[in-house]
Amino acid sequence: MTDQQGLFEFADLPEWEQAAAEDVLVAEVVFNLPLEKPYTYSIPDEFRELLKTGMRVKAPLGRGNRRVIGYCVKVRRAESAVRRLKPVEEVLDNEPLLDEVMLRLTHWISERYLCGWGQVLESVIPAGVRRKSGTRLVQSFVLSETADELVAAAKLPARQQAVVDVLRMATEAVAAIRLCELADCGPGPINSLRKKGIISAIRVRSEVSGELMGVSDPTEDLILNDQQQQTLNAIIAALQSGEHSTMLLHGATGSGKTEVYIRAIREVVSYGRQAIVLVPEISLTPQTIRRFRSRFKSLAVLHSHMTDAERHWQWQQIARGAVEVIVGARSAVFAPAPNLGLIVIDEEHEPTFKQDSTPRYHAREVARYRCSQEKVPLLLGSATPTLESWLRATRRQDTLLSMPDRVANLPLPPVVIVDTRNDPQISKGASIGRALRTSIDRALHDRGQVILFLNLRGYSPTVWCRSCGTGVKCPDCDITLTWHRDRQEAVCHSCDHSIPAPEKCPTCESAAVRYFGTGTQKLEEEVASAFPKATVLRMDSDSMRKPGSHDIALEKFRHGEVDILLGTQMIAKGLDFPNVTLVGVIDADSMLNQPDMRAAERTFQLVAQVAGRTGRSARGGRVLVQTTSPDDPSITYASKHDYLGFAAYELHQRKDTGAPPFMAVTRVIFRGLSEPQVCDTAHAIADKLRATAKQMDPEARILGAAPAPITRLRGYYRFHLQITAPSHEQVKLLWQRVENKLTLPDGVEMAVDVDPINSR
């Protein structure tokens, strides 16, 4: 008997016993465990008609027969006689939670991202759906088996007869309150019929209804310009083809991509089909959500602030086909739309589309596979596409759609690179240099609005001792604490550990502790001091903790109640404010100097995106980028709004160094409380991978094992290694060959990250 399958092979069984095996049904079940294959269980007679694929079951697992919830992924007849096969003990659902399409999709994710199928299923189905949140057990009534005989033998009063007539017409159990309404009676006749044995009471799970987000302040269509119309025509042609295709819409900031999405989705809805729209973060795109709400009759918005009951109800409405458009972050790619016609991914370059916990999928690749299976188009949109998407488009694996001009022929704003190495204001410790200060003065004098971008929150990002030269670090992470002046605490931005502002160095006990660098809190203080007549608003994850606070802040800015908006990357996404005449990037180097192969790409994207927040009206606008690396290609290309030039340069660099998208990369991270144990485990597995690669795939390379860039995180020591090969299939085959031989010691955990975008 194999451990995972739980089956015996009986080649020498008598013929009668083999024949009996043909009528045995078995269920293949996966659990929320990092296992490759399903377990096989027998299906008791009581569940033969009930159990279907896509349902959850309880079944014994392991030597102790612990009852564990799993997912039935297949029901089939036994291929051979079965003995001692453990049975399914309970079926938890009345209807399947997943159809065949979603089962295929989740199985593909488990293979593509090298994790357990059950782990994927547990992630795909929201907790509120699994718990049936927002439903309740309601007392309901049906006619008993002997009802006809009892009614014929008794002369029922009119009210009781009315109850019987209602139940005879019903196709399912009727809730007590509803039965009283239909029979026009109180509870008395129902209780009398129950005592006579004519009706029976049962408890049925009833859904608590919610409310779909429908039309809000309907708006008329905007007039499309020529490039928008040409792009829309190409998308409609793809929709009408009935085949899958992936289209990359490369449109400049302010070129009107959202209007094209809306028109394309309207075409889909006119066919009686549904569309899924993925956005980086719901809370940061309120303007986009409002535009969709104003144009479609039924809209479901899936976001992290929903209760489990709300999420369950939305899930049910989507599954019933009652929703035209589903908008959400990356997990919305799994919305159970039965009539899917299109998936749109807006700002497809955003790293938030990559899941950072198991299963570590990328929503773009999941959407690509789902669309290919359902033969519908996938539309990706961005002013600064990822190099992976751009390379596919230039190789004609995907279709490239281009919208290089802004609507109304508005020009892209001029971008000025400000070298701050010799700036007298910066030398004195200020964050705003002389040129940017002058430009802010001028913008405010002309009654324009200003956006200032700094991707570091807190007051000072570094707490440092001048005596011993060491930073004051988190005791659980290999990270320097950030001083938050408003809280008078030094905080770790990885684990949220905090201590009172240190008066002495914990290493040498010197009082020479200093705070260096500028975060958004310090910038806010400096701006308020330099421009006392201006109203200043800060947007970062510290100031925007309450649900809806982002929308409130942006509406204040939109209505002119705020003169200067400053914050982290959340202000660089999808904002359209015509009165913004100046954008200032405080420190472009904070993004550039990261230990990440995508640092240059992200720097270009952020500078280009934040620059696109200005110049969106006839008032025009300009951008100032402060940097100590004025000649860096990512900054110089961004200053020219030259995505094509940057992509050509960076792809050349990546090809020379064997980096994505020319090579497939998988990162394996090990963590544990004992540094020597984690180190030894990582090196042992790296050696096994090297030996296996030498035998089966000379093109594969194993880098490491080595300490991770953040060697200690949340109390765990971390090591990592990297597998590179020309294709994902080669990486998968290599890993699967080694995975079956791996035994992790107690106290060491392992995570596999395919196509990593975070190397910390």
N, C-alpha and C positions, 0 to 999 in steps of 0.2 A: 504493500500500500504506500503510495506516495504521500508525503506530508501535506501538500497543498490540495491534491485532488481528492484524497480520502476514498479511493476506489481500489477494489481488488479485481484482478483479471482472472477469469475462470474459463480457460480454454478447454478444460477436461470435464466440464460439468455434464451431467445427464441431459438428454435432449429436453425433457419436460421442464427442467429448471432453466435452461437457456430460453425456452419459449416464454416462460413466465417473465423473464427479464425484459422482453420486448414491450411489456405493458407498464414498465416502471418509468415514471417521470422523475427527472432530476433537475435541480436548479443550480445554476452557476452563480455564486455570490461573491462580491468583492467587499472588502472592509476598508475603513479609513486607516490603512497601514501601507507602508512602502513595499508592497508585494507586487510581483510581476503578473502572476496568474490567478484566476479565480479559484475559490474552493468549490467543491461539488457536494450537494446535499440531496437526500431523497425528499420527495414531496409527499407528505401524508395524504390519505384519501380526502380528508376534510378540506384540504387546500387545493386539490387538483383543479377545480373549476375557478377558484378565486385568484390564485397567484398568477401574475403576469409579469413580463419583463418591465423594468422601470419602477417596480414597487420595492419598499423596504421590508426587511424581514428581521426576525431575531433568530439566531442560530448559535449552537455551542461552538466554541473556538478554543483550540489548544488542549493540552492534556488535562487541564482542570475543568474542561467543558464550560468555561465562562460564557454566559449568554451575551452576545454582542450584536449590535444593530449593523446590518449590511445591506447592500443593494443587489437585488436580483437582476442580473444582466442577460440571462438566457434561461429559457425553459425548454428542455429537450427530452427525448426518450433516451434511456440508458443505452450506451453502445455495447455493454456487456452486463452480465448478471452482477448484482451488487449485494454484498453482505456487509454488515456492520457499518453501513453508510449512515452517518449522522443525519437525523431529519431536521427540516425546518420546524421551529417550534411555534412561531407566531408570524402572522402577516399583519403589518402595521398600517397599510393603506387600502382604501377601497378602490382607488383609481391609480394608475401609474403616474408617478411624478415626472417621468421622462419618456419621450417617445423614441422611436428607432433612430430618428435623425440626431437627437441629442445624445443618445447612447454612442452612436458612431463618432460624434464630435468629441465627446469626453474620452473615449478610448484613444482617439488620435492624439489628444492633448497628453495623455499619460505616456504614449510612446515618444512623442516629439520632445516633451520636456522631462523625460526620464524620471517619472514618479509613479506612484500607485494609482490605478484606476479609481479605487475607492476614495483616495485623497482628492481626486478631481471632482468626483460626484459630491462629496461633502462640501466642497467649496462652491460648486455651481448652484446648488439648491439652497436658497436663503433659509436661515434658521427659523424664521417666521412661517415659512411654508412647511418645513419639516414638523414643526410643533402644531400646525394648524391654528396658529394664532388668529384671534378674532372670530373664532367659531365657538359654539357652545352646544351642549347636549340639551335637546328640547323634548319634552314628553309629547309623543305623537300616537295616533291610533290607526289600527287596521281591523278589518273584519276577521273574526276567528275562523278556524277551519270548519266549525259546525254551525256557522252563522245562519246559513240558509234553512237548515232543519229547525233551529230554535225560533227563527222568525216565523216560519210556517206554522209552528205549533202554538205560537203566542200571538195575541192581538195587541200590537204595540200602540201606545199613544202617539198622536201626530208628531210631537217633537222628537220622540225617539225614532220614529220611522224616518223623519227627515234626516237624522244623523246617519242612519243605515243607508239611505239613498245617496247621500253625499259620498260615503266611503265606497259604495258600489261603483260610482262613477270615477273615483280617483285611481290613478295608476301607481301611486306610492302612498306611504304613510302620510297622514295629515296632522299637522301640529294642532295641539289642543285649542289654542286661541283662534287659529284659522278655521277649525272645525265649528266652533261656536258661531263665527261670523257667517259661514256658508249655510249652516242649518238654522240660523236665526234662533239660537237657544242659549241658555246658560249652561253651567257645568252639571246641573242636576240630571238631565236626560243622559248625558255621557256616562256619569257614574252609575246610573241605573242599568244601562246596557252592559257596562263592564261587569257588574255583579251577576247579571244573567248569563255571562259568558259569551255574549254575542259579539263584542268587540274586545280587542286586546291592546294593551298599552305597551309601547316600546319607546326607547330613547334614540333619537336621531340627531346627528350633528347638524346644526343649522348655522349658516353663514351670517355674520354681522356685516351688513352692507356698508360700503364706503362711498366715496364720491370721486369721480374722474375729474381731472383738471381740463375743463373744456375751454371754449372761446372766452377770452378776456379782452375787452376793448377791441373789437374787430377792426382791422385795418385793411386798406385796399392794396392791391398789388403795386409794386414799384415798376416803373418803366425800365425795361432792360436795354442796355446799350448793345452795340453790335457784338462785342466780344463775349458778353454774357449770353446773348441769344445763340451764338455759334456753339458755345460750350454746352448750353442746355440742349440744343438739337443733337449733339453728339451723345449726351447722356440718355436722352429719350430713345435714340436709335438703339443703344445698348439694352435699354429696358424692353423694347419691343422685339428684340432678337430672340428672347427666351433662352439665352445662353449666359454662362458666367463670363464676366470680364472684370478686371481691376483697372480703375481709372485714377490717375494721379492728377488732381487739379492744383496746378502751381499758379497761385494768384497772389499778386502783390497785396500788402496790407491796404485795406480800403478799396479793393477791387470789386466788392459785391459778391463774395462767395456764398454768404448765407442766403441771399435771395435766390441764387441758383439752386442751392440745396432745397429750399422751400418749393420752388417750381417743380423740381424733379420728384420730390416726395408727393406733391399733389398729383402728378401723373400716375405714380404708383397707387395712390389711394383711389384714383378714378378706375383702376382695374379691380377694385375690391380687395387690394392687398395691403400689407402693413410695412412700415419702415422703422428701422432702428437707427437712432442718431447717437453716436458716442462723442462726448465732450470731455476735456481733461478733468475738470472738476465742476460739479453742478453749482457750488456756492460762488464760484468765480465767474460764471457766465450768465448772470441774471438777465442781461439784455437779450442774449440769444434765446433763452427760454421764453421770455415774454413775446418775442417775435413769433415763435412757433405756436404759442398758446393763442395768439390773435388770428391765426390763419387756418387752424384745424379744429374740427368739431370735437374730437376726443383725443386727449393727450395724456399719457402716463409718464410721470417724471420719477425715476428711481434714484434715490439719493440716500446718503448715510444718516440723515436726521429723521428718516421715517421710522415709525414704530414697527414692531414685528407684525402687528395686526394689519397695518396699512400696507406693508410690503406684500403680505399674503393675499390681501384683497386685490391689489394691483396685479399680482402674478396671475390670479384666477381670471381677471378680466382680460388680460393679454392672451391667456391660453384659450379663452372662448372666442377670440377674434373680435372683441368689443372695442378694441383700441386701434386707432389709425396709426398713431405715431408714438414710439417709445423713445424717450430721451434719458440718457444716464451716463455714468462714468463707465470704466472698463467692464465691470461685471454685467452691464446691460447687454453685452454681446450674447449672453445666455438667455435673454428674455424668450419665453416659450411661444413666440409668434407662430401660429399655425399657417398663416398665409404670407410669409415673408416675401417681400418684393425688392428690397434694397437695404443695404447697410451703408451709412455715411459715417466717416470718422473725421471730425473737424480738428484742426491743429494736430495732425497725425504725428508731428515730430515730438510731442510732449512725452517726457519720460514716465509720466503717471499712468500711461497705458500699459506699462510693464508691472506685473504683480511682483512684490518683493518678499512673498512668503509662498510656501508650497501650496498649490502648484504654481511655479514661477512662469506663467504664460505671458505672452504679449498679445494684447487684444487685437492688434492689427493682423497678426498671423492666424489667430483663431477665427476672426471675421473672414479672412481670405478663404480658409478651409470650409467654413460653414456656407459661405456664398457659393463656392464651387460645388458643394454637395447639393445645394438647393437650386442650382442653376439660376442665380440672380446676380446682378452687378454689385461690386463694392466700389465706393467712391471715397478716395482719400483726398483731404484738402489741407493745404498749408502754404504760407509764403516762404517757409524755410523747411522744405521736406527733409526727412532723414536721408542720409546718404544711401541707406539700403533701398529705400523706395525710389530714390532718384536713379540709382544704377539700374534697377529693374526697368524703369521707364525708358532710359536711354538705350537699353538693350532690346527694347520693344517686347519685353515679357509682359509689361503693363502698358496701357494707353496713356500718353501724356496729353493733358489738356492745359492750355496756357491762357492766363489772363494777366498780362504784364502791366496794364494801365489801371489807375484808380478811376472810380466813377466820376463823371462830370469832368474828366480830363484834368483832375487836380494833380499837381506834381508831387512826387515824393519829396519829403523835407530834406534840405541840405544838412549833412552831418559833419560837424567839426571835431577833429581829434585834438584834445588838449593835453599836451605833455606836462605832467605835473611834477616832474623831477626837479625843476628849478623854480616852481611857483612859490612866491614869497608867502602867500597865505597858507599853503599846504605845509611849508617848512616850519611855520609857527604852530602847527598842530590842528589847523582847521581842516574840515572835510570838503568845504566848498572853496574852490580856487578862485582866483581873481576874475578870470574870464566868465565863469559860470555865475558868480555873484552879480557881475554887471548885467549879464543877460537876464537874470531873474528880475532885477530892478526894472529893466526896460519892459519886460513882459507884463509885470504887475502895473507899471505906469500906463501901459496901453490897454489895461483891463482884460488881459488874457489870463489864462490859467496855466499852472506849471505842474509837471509831474517829475519827481526825482526818484531815481531807482538805485537801491543799494541792497544787495542780496545777502546781507548779514543782519540778523536781528539781535536784540539786546542792546546794552549801552556800550560796552567794550568787549570785543571778542577774545581778548587775551589778558589773563591775570598772571603777572610775571614778577619774579624776585630779582632785583638788581644785584643782590649780594652773591647768590650762588648761581644765578643765570638760568634757573629752571622755571618752567611754568607751573602754576598751581593746577593740578590735574584732578579729575574725578577719581575717587578711590576704586570705582568699579569699571571705569573705561580709560582707555589710553587717549584721553581727549582733554585739552585745556578747558577749564571752566570759563564761562562767559558771565561778565558782571551785568546784572540787571539792576540799575539804580533805583527804579521805582519800587522794587521789592527789597532793596538792600541785601541782595543775595547773589552769590556766584552759583551759576546753574550749568549743569551738563545738558547739552542739547541732544544727547543720544538717549539717556535713561532718565532725565529729569531730576537726578540727584541734585540737591541744593544745600548750601551751607551759608551761614551769615557771612557778609563781606569780610574776608580775612584781614586781620590786622598784622599777623605775623606769617612768615613763610613756613609751611608745615615741614619743609625739608631742613632748613638751617635756623629756623626761628628768628630770622632777621625781620625787622620792622620795615625793610625797604621793599614792600610790596607795591607794585604799580599796575595801573590799568592802561592797556595799549589798544590802539585800533578804534574804529568807529562802527557802531551798529546803528540800527534804525532809531533807537531811543535817543542816542547821543546826537544823531543828525537832526531829529525833531527839535531837540533843545537848541541846537545851533541855528537852525532855520528860524525858529520863533524869536530868538534873540536878534538875529541879523535883520529880520523883516517884521518888526513888532506890529505893524498895521495889517498884516496879512493873516488870514485864517488858515491854520495848518492842520492837516489830518494825516495820521499815520495808519497804514494798513500792513499788518503782519500777523503771524499766527498768535502773537501775544495779545494784540489789541482787538482781534476779530474772533473771539472765542465763542460768543453767543450765536445760536442759529439765526440766520437772517441778517447778521451784523454787516456782512459784506455788501448786501444789497442796499441797506440803509445808508452806509457810508458812500457808496457810489452814486446813489440818488441825490445826496447832499451836494456832491461834486457836480453832478449833472445840472442841478438847479442854481449853480453859482454861489452856494452857501460856503464853499471852500475854495480858497485861492491856490493853495499849494497842497498837492497830494503826494505823499512820499511813502515808500514801502519796498517790500521784497518782490520776488517774481510774480506774486499774485496780481500786481498792477500791470503786468506786461501782457496779459492774456485777454484778447477779444474785446477791449474797451473802445468805444467810439464816442468821443467828446469833441464836438466841433470847435469849442472855444479854447482848447489846449494849443497854445502857441509856442511852448518850449518844453522840451524833455531833456533832463540832465541825468547822465549815467555817472554816479559818484565815483565808482571804482571798478572799472572793467577787469582789473587784474585779479580780483577775488574769485572770479569764475575761471580765469585762464590758468592760474597756477594750482591746479588740482592734480593729484596722482591718478589720472584717468585718461585713457586713450581717446575719449570723446570730449575732452576739455575744450579743444579748439572749436569743434562743431557746436557745442552748447554755448560757448561764448558768442560765436557768430549769431546763433539763433536768438539768444536773449537780447543782444544789442539791436539786431534787426527788428525784432518784435516790439521792443519798447520804443524804438525810433518810429515805428508805425503808428504810435498813439497820437501823433501830432500831424498838423497839416491837412486835417480832414474837412476843411471849409475854405472859403475864399480868403479867410484871414491868413492862411498859410501857417508856417511854423518852422522851427529849426531844432536841431539836436546837438548837444555838447557831450562828448564822451571823454571823461577824465581817465588817464591811464599813465603808467610808467613804462608801458611797452607800446609806444605809438607805431612801431614798424611791424608789429605782429600781423601776419596775414589775415587772421580771423577778424581783427579790428579794422584793418585797412579795407578789406573787402566789404565789411558791414557798413563802413562809412560811405561807400559808393553804391550801396544797395545792390551789390553784384553777387547774387547767389550763384549764377552760372560759373563765374570766375572762382569763387571759393570752392564750389563742389569739384571743379576740375583739379584745382590745386590739392585739396585734401584727399581726393580719391587717389591721386598720384602718390601721395605720401603713404596712404594706407596700403596700396598695392606693393610698394617697395618694402614695407615692413611686415607684410603678410598679416595684416589686420582686417577685421570685418569692414566692408561686406565681402571681401575677397576670400576670406577664410571663415569657417564655422568655429566658434569658440564656446567652450563649456567650462565653467568654473566650479570647482568642488571645494566647499568650505567645511572645515572641521572645527568643533568647539568643545570645550570641557573645562572643568575646574582645575585640572592638573596640567600645567604647561608641558612638562616632559612627556606625559602620556599622549596629549594631543599632537605634539611634535612627532613622536615616534610613530603614531598611527598614520599621520599624513604622509610621512616619508615611506612607510611600508607600502601604502596603497599607491603612491607615486611610482615606486619601484616595480610593483606588479603591472601597472599600466605601461610602463616603459618596456618591460619584458614582453608583454602581450603585443604591444604595437610593433615591436621589432619582428615578431613572428608573422603577424597578419596584415599590417598596414604601415609600410615604411614612410608614407606621406604624413602620418600623424605625429605630432610633437607633444611632449609632456613638459611643461614648465613648472618648476617647483618640485617638492613642497617648500614653502617659505612662510614666514609670518605675514599675516594679512596687514594691509596698511594701518588699520586700527587693530592692533594686536590683542587688546583686551576690551571687551564690550559687554556691559551689563554683568560684570563679574566672571565672564567666560574668556578663556584664552582661545585665540583663533589662528589657525593656519589655513593655507589654501594652496591649490594647484590648478593648473590650467591645461585643458586639452584643446589642441587646434588641429584641424584637418580641412581639406578642400570642400567637404560637404557635411551636412548634418547626419546623413546616413552613415558615413564613416565613423563619426563620433559615437553615434548610437550603437553600432555594431561592436565597436571597441569596448564601450562601457558595459554593454550587456554581457560580453564575454568575461569581463572581470567581476561584474557585480555579483554573480552567483558564487564567487569564491571569497567574497568579502565577509569578514566577521569583525564587527566593531567591538572593542572592549567596553565593559560597563563604564559609564561616565563620559563617553565620547559620542557626540552627535555629528551627523553628516548631512549637508544640504547640497543638492546639485542645481546649478543655475545655468540653464542653456541660454545662449545669447545674452550674457549679462550686460547691463547698462550701468551698474553701480559696482565699483571695484573697491569700495572702502573695506 
